[in-house]
Amino acid sequence: MIVQQILNSKGGGHVVTVTPETLISEVSQILAEKRIGGVIVTASGETADGILSERDIVRALSHRGASILTDTAEKLMTRNPVCCERGDTADEVLRRMTDGRFRHMPVTEGGKLIGIITIGDAVKARLSQLSMERDALEGMIAGN
């Protein structure tokens, strides 16, 4: 399965973004309200300048305490996030996420942000693909 198919299955195509100036307290509220694990940080609304996850916030909290809530997203974000494109496979995305030890990957086309893939999205796609392959093999064995 390719990234475009994963995006299609997610529907909507809406990517939650914040500006570099958004306060961490606001980012935390967005994450909680939308029940998501990360947001894309973008100055223009068109590029993935950075990514900010729950993990980033929790790690900063453990080191510096509640004072981080008045910091901006730009201060805690991971700059130049690893991105994928529509034609990449779920396996490629999973490999990059596993190797990089992150759970969210922006999808870009020509540098422009078009979506986001989570590790859960990629695992679900891979499991679906494996299920279809199993069914096909069982059908061949049964003579269907």
N, C-alpha and C positions, 0 to 999 in steps of 0.2 A: 504494500500500500504506500502511496506517496503522500506528501504533505498536503497537497491540494485536496485530496480525498478526505483527509482528516479534518481540514478546515471546513469542507462542505458538510461533514457529518456533525460538526459542532453547531452549524447554523449561525445566523446573525452576522458574523464577521466583525463584531465590535471588539476592539481592543481597549482595555482600560489603561489610560495614560494619565500622567501628571506632569507638571512643568518642573524644571529644576528648582524653582523657588517654592514649591509646595512644602509646607511644614510636615515633619515626620508625624506629628499628632494627627494631621489631616490624612496622610497616607495610611496610617494605622486604622483610622475610621473607615476609609474606603475599602481596605482589605477585609475588615470585619463585616461591613454592610453587604458587600458583594460576595462574601464567602470565597475569596480567591487568595492565592498565595504570593502573588507578585504583580507589580505594575511596570509598565514601560515608562521611562523618563524621557521626555522629548521637549525640546524648546520650540520646534517648528510645528509639531503635530504630525509630521510626515516621516521623521527618522527615529531610529532607536538609539538615542544618545547614551542611554544607560538603562539598567534594570535594577529594581529595588524589591527585595523579597522580605517575607516575614523573618526568615533566618537572619538577614542583614540587620533588621531592627532589633531582634532579640540579642544578637551578639553585641551590638552597640550598647544596648541596655545593660548587659551584664558587665561591660567594661567601664561605662561612664555614668550609668544610672539614668534617672528620669530627665536629666537635663537635655538629652538628645531629642526630646519631643519638640523642642523649639529650633532644632537644626532643620536645614532644608534637605530635600531629596537629593540634591546634587552632592551634598557632603557624604551621604552614606551609599549612594548608588554604585553599582559596578559599572565602570565606564567601558565603552566599546564591547557590548555583549556579543557573544558568539551567536550568529544568526544562521538560519537555514532559508532555503528557497522552495517554491511550490513543487519542484520536480524531485526534491530529495526524498529518499525512502524513509519509512519509519525506523528501519534498522540503522540507517546512517544517523538519524536524529538521536535514537537511543544510545548509540555508541558515543556520540559527542557529549551527550548529557552525562553519561556514566563516567567517561574519562575526565570531564571537567568538574564533576561533582556538583551539578546544578540541576534544577527541576523545571525551569522555564526558558523557552527559546523564542525570540522574535522571529517572525517570518517576514522576509523582505523581498522586494523585486526591484532591481535597479537602485538599491539603496533606500527605497521607500517602504515604510512599514505597512504590511497588509494583514498581519495576524499574529497570533501567538500560539505556540504549542507547548503543552505541559508534558511532563514525563508520563502522567496518567493517560493523556490522550494517545501518546505513542504506544504505551503498553496495551491499551484497549485495542488499537488498530492492529498491533501485532498478534494479539490473541484472536481477534476476528479472522485474520488471515490464516493462522494456524488451524482454526476450526474449519474454515472452508477447505483447506488442503486435506484435513483428516476426513471430512465428508466425501471429498472427491476420491480419495484412496479407498475408503470403505465401499463406495459405489462401484469402483473398478473391481475390487475383490469380489463383491457380491454379483458382479456381472451386469450392473445397471448401466 
